[in-house]
């Protein structure tokens, strides 16, 4: 379990380390606003697009073997990213990291599922797994801040090398191997269809959020929808599908995935905006801004570890819905924050993170517990797909919404040269990079415009989280407590999928 925590921590670290490295990276590589979003999102999009394939591949070839291959590739590409000389190559490196990272998440989570068949032990282990991922996400800004202050922005990527070395040396000795002995060959047509379904739709979401509906976005939606429908039909016909779509017949399974997706949209977008606010609006150094992210990390630790323990006394649906309702306080604080409000912003994000900890631990357990042991890799990949996709969509949609509000709020001084005017209206990071060339008061106006954009994005995210709260309380309220699901193998009853010991339809 301790060894499995290392790649999990690394993935969380890589998901957020760029948030506080971003200003230094922008100053050196000078990417456009669109390139900045792709640098942030390429990792999550490729990871989300390939998780289903890699989860099933781990079931077929061996989960430990796939983990060893993936961690080696992740370390090698991280070194390449650290020394990327241009924004284009950094985007390519982040995409390759997403491909390598797609092998790690389902491998670690499915190994946990096979190592801990008892529901209470599995829930606790998944809580630890979520906590380590959250720890990586929380440490990312702090580590990034320390490294960029002491070295250069690329040093943040080099942390993967020592972690990978430890996993490679000890993994074969202490981790069990597991594969599905009856698993057939990977259906390559299904792999292509899954990518054709996810990636065009992701592109369309980014394009619409940033530039409005255009022909290319419409084509992306159509292509993704057609490919998704073809993928679904093919999985229903195959004797050995890439994805067991019958799992979706269980309403609790589907609702848990929906709640995870919505929750991560809010968290991903909020973190992206909060870290920029602390540095570019409040003017904090990367290290100090990282320290402000400490209390949110503690809140998530408490929720991720405490939720499975509380679920032995309180129904999981009530815990998930209750913590999400409490997290709405955080979105309210972000929606009402102004300039010189770093305390309110950090406190708001702590409430946001509190809600994430509970739904990540219990929601993941619901999803993984629905699958038989031979399909746990596939179920784990679904859980991680929606979470990674949620983070990426959150950054894209809430980030682009904030940018749109930012641009609408600015008044460009007539005396400002064209190049500086373009930088001022492009983004808050571009405006901050030319602060010494701007007229008096222009940077403060830009900071206020960004803060207004963050306020609007928090309102939108809060409405989505309110919807997820209702889903939990209405659709998951009948799930039993964990102390009522003590028998191993509860999810493998012969008469259909179950969730935490409750048969489908109960």
C-alpha positions as CSV (number, residue, x, y, z in Angstrom):
1,X,0.0,0.0,0.0
2,X,2.8,2.4,0.8
3,X,4.5,1.7,-2.5
4,X,1.3,2.1,-4.4
5,X,0.9,5.5,-2.8
6,X,4.1,6.8,-4.5
7,X,2.9,6.8,-8.1
8,X,-0.5,8.1,-6.9
9,X,1.2,11.0,-5.1
10,X,3.3,11.6,-8.2
11,X,0.2,11.9,-10.4
12,X,-1.5,14.3,-8.1
13,X,1.7,16.4,-8.0
14,X,2.0,16.5,-11.7
15,X,-1.7,17.6,-12.0
16,X,-1.1,20.8,-10.0
17,X,2.6,21.5,-10.0
18,X,2.3,23.9,-13.0
19,X,-0.3,26.1,-11.2
20,X,2.4,28.1,-9.3
21,X,5.2,27.4,-11.9
22,X,2.9,29.0,-14.6
23,X,4.0,32.6,-14.2
24,X,7.7,31.8,-14.4
25,X,7.1,29.4,-17.4
26,X,5.1,32.1,-19.2
27,X,7.8,34.6,-18.7
28,X,10.4,32.3,-20.3
29,X,8.5,30.6,-23.0
30,X,6.0,33.4,-23.8
31,X,3.1,31.2,-24.7
32,X,-0.3,32.6,-25.9
33,X,-3.3,32.3,-23.7
34,X,-4.5,29.4,-25.7
35,X,-1.1,27.7,-25.5
36,X,-1.2,28.2,-21.7
37,X,-4.5,26.4,-21.5
38,X,-3.2,23.5,-23.6
39,X,-0.1,23.2,-21.5
40,X,-2.4,22.9,-18.5
41,X,-5.0,20.6,-20.2
42,X,-3.1,18.3,-22.6
43,X,-2.0,16.1,-19.7
44,X,-5.5,15.6,-18.4
45,X,-7.2,15.2,-21.7
46,X,-4.8,12.5,-23.0
47,X,-4.9,10.8,-19.7
48,X,-8.7,10.8,-19.6
49,X,-8.9,9.6,-23.2
50,X,-6.7,6.5,-22.6
51,X,-7.7,5.5,-19.1
52,X,-10.4,3.1,-20.3
53,X,-7.9,1.4,-22.6
54,X,-5.2,1.2,-20.1
55,X,-7.5,-0.1,-17.3
56,X,-8.6,-3.0,-19.5
57,X,-5.0,-3.6,-20.7
58,X,-3.9,-4.0,-17.1
59,X,-6.5,-6.6,-16.6
60,X,-5.2,-8.5,-19.6
61,X,-1.4,-8.2,-19.4
62,X,-1.0,-7.7,-15.6
63,X,-1.6,-4.7,-13.4
64,X,1.9,-4.7,-11.9
65,X,3.5,-5.1,-15.3
66,X,1.6,-2.2,-16.7
67,X,2.5,-0.1,-13.6
68,X,6.2,-0.8,-14.1
69,X,6.1,0.1,-17.8
70,X,4.1,3.3,-17.1
71,X,6.2,4.6,-14.3
72,X,9.4,4.2,-16.5
73,X,7.8,6.1,-19.4
74,X,6.5,8.8,-17.0
75,X,9.9,9.5,-15.6
76,X,11.6,9.7,-19.0
77,X,9.0,12.1,-20.4
78,X,9.2,14.2,-17.3
79,X,12.9,14.8,-17.9
80,X,12.0,15.9,-21.5
81,X,9.4,18.3,-20.2
82,X,11.8,19.8,-17.7
83,X,14.1,21.0,-20.5
84,X,11.4,21.8,-23.1
85,X,12.7,24.9,-25.0
86,X,9.3,26.1,-26.4
87,X,5.7,26.1,-25.6
88,X,4.9,23.7,-28.4
89,X,7.3,21.1,-27.1
90,X,6.1,21.5,-23.6
91,X,2.5,20.9,-24.8
92,X,3.8,17.7,-26.6
93,X,5.6,16.6,-23.4
94,X,2.4,17.2,-21.3
95,X,0.5,15.1,-23.8
96,X,3.0,12.2,-23.5
97,X,2.9,12.5,-19.8
98,X,-0.9,12.0,-20.0
99,X,-0.4,8.8,-22.1
100,X,2.1,7.5,-19.5
101,X,0.0,8.6,-16.6
102,X,-3.0,6.7,-18.0
103,X,-1.2,3.4,-17.2
104,X,-0.6,4.3,-13.5
105,X,-4.0,5.3,-12.1
106,X,-6.1,2.2,-13.0
107,X,-3.1,0.0,-12.2
108,X,-2.8,1.3,-8.6
109,X,-6.5,1.4,-7.9
110,X,-7.3,-2.0,-9.4
111,X,-4.4,-3.5,-7.4
112,X,-5.9,-2.1,-4.3
113,X,-9.2,-3.7,-5.2
114,X,-7.7,-7.1,-5.6
115,X,-5.5,-6.7,-2.4
116,X,-8.4,-5.7,-0.2
117,X,-11.6,-7.7,-1.0
118,X,-13.2,-6.8,2.3
119,X,-15.5,-3.8,1.7
120,X,-14.4,-1.9,4.9
121,X,-10.7,-2.5,4.3
122,X,-11.1,-1.6,0.6
123,X,-12.9,1.7,1.5
124,X,-10.2,2.6,3.9
125,X,-7.5,1.7,1.4
126,X,-9.2,3.8,-1.3
127,X,-9.4,6.7,1.3
128,X,-5.7,6.5,1.7
129,X,-5.2,6.3,-2.1
130,X,-7.4,9.4,-2.5
131,X,-5.5,11.2,0.3
132,X,-2.2,10.5,-1.3
133,X,-3.4,11.8,-4.7
134,X,-4.8,14.8,-2.9
135,X,-1.6,15.2,-1.1
136,X,0.2,15.3,-4.4
137,X,-2.3,17.9,-5.7
138,X,-1.8,19.9,-2.5
139,X,2.0,19.6,-2.5
140,X,2.2,20.5,-6.2
141,X,1.8,24.3,-5.7
142,X,4.2,24.3,-2.7
143,X,6.8,22.2,-4.3
144,X,6.5,24.2,-7.5
145,X,6.9,27.4,-5.6
146,X,10.0,26.2,-3.8
147,X,11.6,24.9,-7.0
148,X,10.9,27.9,-9.1
149,X,12.2,30.2,-6.4
150,X,15.4,28.1,-6.1
151,X,16.0,26.8,-9.6
152,X,13.9,27.2,-12.7
153,X,10.4,26.2,-13.7
154,X,11.5,22.9,-15.3
155,X,12.9,21.5,-12.1
156,X,9.3,20.8,-11.0
157,X,9.2,17.9,-13.5
158,X,12.4,16.2,-12.3
159,X,10.7,14.9,-9.1
160,X,9.3,12.0,-11.1
161,X,12.8,10.4,-11.6
162,X,13.5,9.4,-7.9
163,X,9.9,8.3,-7.3
164,X,10.0,6.1,-10.4
165,X,13.3,4.6,-9.3
166,X,11.9,3.5,-5.9
167,X,8.8,2.0,-7.5
168,X,10.9,0.1,-10.1
169,X,13.3,-1.3,-7.6
170,X,10.8,-2.4,-5.0
171,X,7.6,-3.0,-7.1
172,X,8.5,-6.5,-8.3
173,X,9.4,-7.6,-4.8
174,X,6.4,-6.3,-2.8
175,X,3.5,-5.8,-5.2
176,X,1.3,-8.8,-6.2
177,X,0.6,-9.4,-9.9
178,X,-2.9,-9.8,-11.1
179,X,-4.5,-10.4,-14.5
180,X,-7.7,-11.8,-15.9
181,X,-6.9,-15.3,-17.0
182,X,-9.9,-15.4,-19.2
183,X,-9.4,-12.0,-20.8
184,X,-9.2,-11.9,-24.6
185,X,-7.3,-9.6,-26.9
186,X,-7.6,-5.9,-26.8
187,X,-10.1,-4.7,-29.5
188,X,-8.1,-2.0,-31.4
189,X,-11.3,-0.7,-33.1
190,X,-12.7,0.0,-29.6
191,X,-9.6,1.8,-28.6
192,X,-9.8,4.1,-31.7
193,X,-13.5,4.7,-31.1
194,X,-13.0,5.6,-27.5
195,X,-10.4,8.2,-28.4
196,X,-12.5,9.5,-31.3
197,X,-15.4,9.9,-28.8
198,X,-13.5,11.7,-26.1
199,X,-10.9,13.9,-27.7
200,X,-13.1,15.8,-30.3
201,X,-15.7,16.6,-27.6
202,X,-13.0,17.8,-25.3
203,X,-11.7,20.0,-28.1
204,X,-15.2,21.4,-28.8
205,X,-15.7,22.2,-25.1
206,X,-12.4,24.2,-25.0
207,X,-13.2,26.0,-28.3
208,X,-16.7,27.0,-27.3
209,X,-15.7,28.1,-23.9
210,X,-12.9,30.3,-25.3
211,X,-14.2,31.5,-28.6
212,X,-17.9,30.6,-28.9
213,X,-19.6,28.1,-31.2
214,X,-17.8,27.7,-34.5
215,X,-17.7,25.2,-37.3
216,X,-14.8,23.3,-35.9
217,X,-16.4,22.9,-32.5
218,X,-19.7,21.7,-34.1
219,X,-17.7,19.1,-36.1
220,X,-16.0,18.0,-32.9
221,X,-19.3,17.5,-31.2
222,X,-20.8,15.6,-34.1
223,X,-17.7,13.4,-34.6
224,X,-17.4,12.7,-30.9
225,X,-21.1,11.9,-30.6
226,X,-21.1,9.5,-33.5
227,X,-17.9,7.8,-32.3
228,X,-19.4,7.5,-28.8
229,X,-22.5,5.9,-30.1
230,X,-20.5,3.4,-32.3
231,X,-18.3,2.6,-29.3
232,X,-21.3,1.9,-27.1
233,X,-22.9,-0.4,-29.6
234,X,-19.7,-2.3,-30.2
235,X,-19.1,-2.9,-26.5
236,X,-22.6,-4.4,-26.2
237,X,-21.9,-6.8,-29.1
238,X,-18.4,-7.9,-28.1
239,X,-17.9,-11.1,-26.0
240,X,-14.8,-9.5,-24.5
241,X,-15.5,-5.7,-24.6
242,X,-13.0,-2.9,-23.8
243,X,-15.5,-1.5,-21.4
244,X,-18.3,-3.5,-19.7
245,X,-21.2,-1.1,-20.3
246,X,-23.6,-3.3,-18.3
247,X,-22.1,-1.7,-15.2
248,X,-24.1,1.4,-16.1
249,X,-27.3,-0.5,-15.5
250,X,-26.7,0.1,-11.8
251,X,-28.1,3.6,-11.0
252,X,-25.8,4.1,-8.0
253,X,-22.8,3.4,-10.2
254,X,-23.9,5.9,-12.8
255,X,-24.8,8.6,-10.3
256,X,-21.5,8.2,-8.5
257,X,-19.6,8.8,-11.8
258,X,-21.8,11.8,-12.5
259,X,-21.1,13.3,-9.0
260,X,-17.3,12.7,-9.4
261,X,-17.4,14.4,-12.8
262,X,-19.3,17.5,-11.5
263,X,-17.2,17.7,-8.4
264,X,-13.9,17.7,-10.2
265,X,-15.0,20.3,-12.7
266,X,-15.6,22.7,-9.8
267,X,-12.3,21.8,-8.0
268,X,-10.1,21.8,-11.2
269,X,-11.4,25.2,-12.3
270,X,-11.2,26.7,-8.8
271,X,-7.7,25.6,-8.2
272,X,-6.6,27.1,-11.5
273,X,-8.1,30.4,-10.7
274,X,-7.2,30.6,-7.0
275,X,-3.5,30.0,-7.6
276,X,-3.5,32.7,-10.2
277,X,-5.3,35.1,-7.9
278,X,-2.8,34.6,-5.1
279,X,0.2,35.3,-7.3
280,X,-1.1,37.7,-10.0
281,X,-3.7,39.6,-8.0
282,X,-2.3,39.5,-4.5
283,X,1.4,39.5,-5.7
284,X,2.5,36.6,-3.4
285,X,5.6,34.7,-4.3
286,X,5.2,31.1,-5.5
287,X,6.4,29.7,-2.2
288,X,4.0,31.9,-0.1
289,X,1.1,31.2,-2.4
290,X,1.8,27.5,-2.0
291,X,1.7,27.8,1.8
292,X,-1.7,29.4,1.5
293,X,-2.8,26.1,-0.2
294,X,-1.9,24.2,2.9
295,X,-5.2,24.6,4.9
296,X,-7.2,23.3,1.9
297,X,-5.0,20.3,1.7
298,X,-5.6,19.5,5.4
299,X,-9.4,19.9,4.8
300,X,-9.2,17.3,2.0
301,X,-7.1,14.9,4.1
302,X,-9.7,15.0,6.9
303,X,-12.5,14.3,4.5
304,X,-10.8,11.6,2.4
305,X,-9.7,9.6,5.5
306,X,-12.7,10.4,7.7
307,X,-15.5,9.7,5.1
308,X,-14.9,5.9,4.9
309,X,-14.8,5.7,8.7
310,X,-18.0,7.7,9.0
311,X,-19.6,5.5,6.4
312,X,-19.6,2.7,8.9
313,X,-22.1,4.7,10.9
314,X,-23.8,6.9,8.4
315,X,-25.0,6.1,4.9
316,X,-22.5,7.0,2.2
317,X,-25.0,9.1,0.2
318,X,-25.7,11.3,3.2
319,X,-22.0,11.9,3.8
320,X,-21.3,12.8,0.2
321,X,-24.3,15.0,-0.1
322,X,-23.6,16.7,3.3
323,X,-20.0,17.5,2.5
324,X,-20.9,18.8,-0.9
325,X,-23.5,21.1,0.7
326,X,-20.9,22.4,3.1
327,X,-18.5,23.0,0.2
328,X,-21.0,25.5,-1.2
329,X,-19.8,27.9,1.5
330,X,-16.5,27.8,-0.3
331,X,-18.0,28.7,-3.7
332,X,-19.9,31.5,-2.0
333,X,-16.6,32.9,-0.5
334,X,-15.0,32.8,-3.9
335,X,-18.0,34.4,-5.6
336,X,-17.8,37.4,-3.2
337,X,-14.0,37.8,-2.9
338,X,-12.4,41.1,-4.0
339,X,-8.9,42.5,-4.0
340,X,-6.8,42.0,-0.9
341,X,-8.9,39.0,0.1
342,X,-6.4,36.2,0.1
343,X,-7.7,34.8,3.5
344,X,-11.3,34.6,2.2
345,X,-10.1,33.0,-1.1
346,X,-7.9,30.4,0.7
347,X,-10.7,29.6,3.2
348,X,-13.2,29.3,0.3
349,X,-11.0,26.8,-1.5
350,X,-10.6,24.8,1.8
351,X,-14.4,24.3,1.8
352,X,-14.2,23.3,-1.9
353,X,-11.5,20.7,-1.1
354,X,-13.4,19.4,1.8
355,X,-16.3,18.4,-0.4
356,X,-13.9,16.8,-2.9
357,X,-12.3,14.5,-0.3
358,X,-15.5,12.8,0.7
359,X,-16.9,12.3,-2.8
360,X,-13.5,11.1,-4.2
361,X,-13.1,8.4,-1.4
362,X,-16.7,7.1,-1.3
363,X,-17.6,7.7,-4.9
364,X,-14.6,5.8,-6.1
365,X,-15.4,3.0,-3.7
366,X,-18.9,2.8,-5.1
367,X,-17.6,2.6,-8.6
368,X,-14.9,0.0,-8.0
369,X,-17.1,-2.1,-5.7
370,X,-19.6,-2.5,-8.6
371,X,-17.2,-4.7,-10.7
372,X,-16.2,-8.3,-10.3
373,X,-12.5,-8.8,-9.5
374,X,-11.6,-9.6,-13.2
375,X,-13.0,-6.2,-14.3
376,X,-11.8,-4.0,-11.5
377,X,-9.2,-2.4,-13.8
378,X,-12.0,-1.4,-16.1
379,X,-14.1,0.0,-13.3
380,X,-11.1,1.9,-11.8
381,X,-10.4,3.4,-15.2
382,X,-13.9,4.7,-15.5
383,X,-13.7,6.4,-12.1
384,X,-10.4,8.0,-13.0
385,X,-11.6,9.0,-16.5
386,X,-14.4,11.1,-15.2
387,X,-12.2,12.7,-12.5
388,X,-9.4,13.6,-14.8
389,X,-11.8,14.8,-17.5
390,X,-13.6,16.8,-14.8
391,X,-10.3,18.6,-13.8
392,X,-9.5,19.3,-17.4
393,X,-13.0,20.5,-18.3
394,X,-13.0,22.7,-15.1
395,X,-9.7,24.4,-16.2
396,X,-11.0,24.8,-19.7
397,X,-14.5,26.0,-19.1
398,X,-14.1,28.0,-15.9
399,X,-10.7,29.4,-17.0
400,X,-12.1,30.4,-20.4
401,X,-15.2,31.9,-18.7
402,X,-13.0,34.0,-16.4
403,X,-10.9,35.1,-19.4
404,X,-14.1,36.2,-21.3
405,X,-15.3,38.2,-18.3
406,X,-11.7,39.7,-17.8
407,X,-11.7,40.9,-21.4
408,X,-15.2,42.4,-21.2
409,X,-14.3,44.3,-18.1
410,X,-11.1,46.0,-19.4
411,X,-10.8,49.4,-21.0
412,X,-7.6,49.7,-23.0
413,X,-5.9,53.1,-22.7
414,X,-5.7,54.9,-26.1
415,X,-2.0,55.8,-25.5
416,X,-0.9,52.1,-25.1
417,X,1.1,50.7,-28.0
418,X,-0.6,47.8,-29.9
419,X,1.7,45.1,-28.6
420,X,1.2,46.1,-25.0
421,X,-2.6,46.5,-25.5
422,X,-2.8,43.0,-26.9
423,X,-0.9,41.6,-23.9
424,X,-3.1,43.6,-21.5
425,X,-6.3,42.2,-22.9
426,X,-5.0,38.7,-23.5
427,X,-4.9,37.5,-19.9
428,X,-4.0,38.5,-16.4
429,X,-0.7,36.6,-16.6
430,X,0.2,38.5,-19.8
431,X,-0.7,41.8,-18.2
432,X,1.4,41.1,-15.1
433,X,4.4,40.3,-17.3
434,X,4.4,43.8,-18.7
435,X,3.3,45.6,-15.5
436,X,6.2,48.1,-15.7
437,X,5.1,49.2,-19.2
438,X,1.4,49.9,-18.3
439,X,0.0,53.3,-17.3
440,X,-0.8,53.9,-13.7
441,X,-3.8,52.0,-12.5
442,X,-4.0,49.7,-15.5
443,X,-2.7,46.7,-13.7
444,X,-5.1,47.2,-10.8
445,X,-8.0,47.4,-13.3
446,X,-6.7,44.2,-14.8
447,X,-6.5,42.5,-11.4
448,X,-10.1,43.6,-10.6
449,X,-11.3,42.3,-13.9
450,X,-9.7,38.9,-13.3
451,X,-11.3,38.8,-9.8
452,X,-14.7,39.6,-11.2
453,X,-14.2,36.7,-13.7
454,X,-13.3,34.4,-10.8
455,X,-16.5,35.5,-9.0
456,X,-18.6,34.6,-12.0
457,X,-16.9,31.3,-12.5
458,X,-17.5,30.5,-8.8
459,X,-21.2,31.1,-9.1
460,X,-21.4,28.8,-12.1
461,X,-19.4,26.1,-10.3
462,X,-21.5,26.5,-7.2
463,X,-24.7,25.8,-9.2
464,X,-23.2,22.7,-10.6
465,X,-22.1,21.5,-7.1
466,X,-25.6,22.2,-5.8
467,X,-26.9,19.8,-8.5
468,X,-24.4,17.2,-7.5
469,X,-25.6,17.6,-3.9
470,X,-29.2,16.9,-4.8
471,X,-28.1,13.8,-6.9
472,X,-26.3,12.4,-3.8
473,X,-29.1,12.9,-1.4
474,X,-31.8,11.8,-3.8
475,X,-30.2,8.9,-5.7
476,X,-27.6,7.5,-3.2
477,X,-29.5,7.8,0.0
478,X,-30.5,4.1,0.1
479,X,-26.9,2.7,0.0
480,X,-26.2,0.9,3.3
481,X,-23.5,1.7,5.8
482,X,-20.2,0.0,5.4
483,X,-20.7,-2.0,8.7
484,X,-23.6,-3.7,6.9
485,X,-21.5,-4.9,4.0
486,X,-18.8,-6.9,5.7
487,X,-18.7,-10.0,3.5
488,X,-15.9,-10.3,1.0
489,X,-16.8,-10.6,-2.7
490,X,-20.2,-8.7,-2.2
491,X,-19.9,-7.2,-5.6
492,X,-19.7,-10.6,-7.4
493,X,-23.2,-12.0,-6.7
494,X,-24.5,-14.0,-9.6
495,X,-27.8,-12.2,-10.2
496,X,-26.4,-8.9,-11.3
497,X,-24.1,-6.0,-10.4
498,X,-24.2,-4.7,-6.8
499,X,-23.1,-1.6,-5.0
500,X,-21.8,-2.0,-1.4
501,X,-23.8,-5.3,-1.1
502,X,-27.1,-3.9,-2.5
503,X,-28.3,-5.7,-5.7
504,X,-29.3,-3.6,-8.7
505,X,-32.8,-2.3,-8.4
506,X,-32.9,-2.6,-4.6
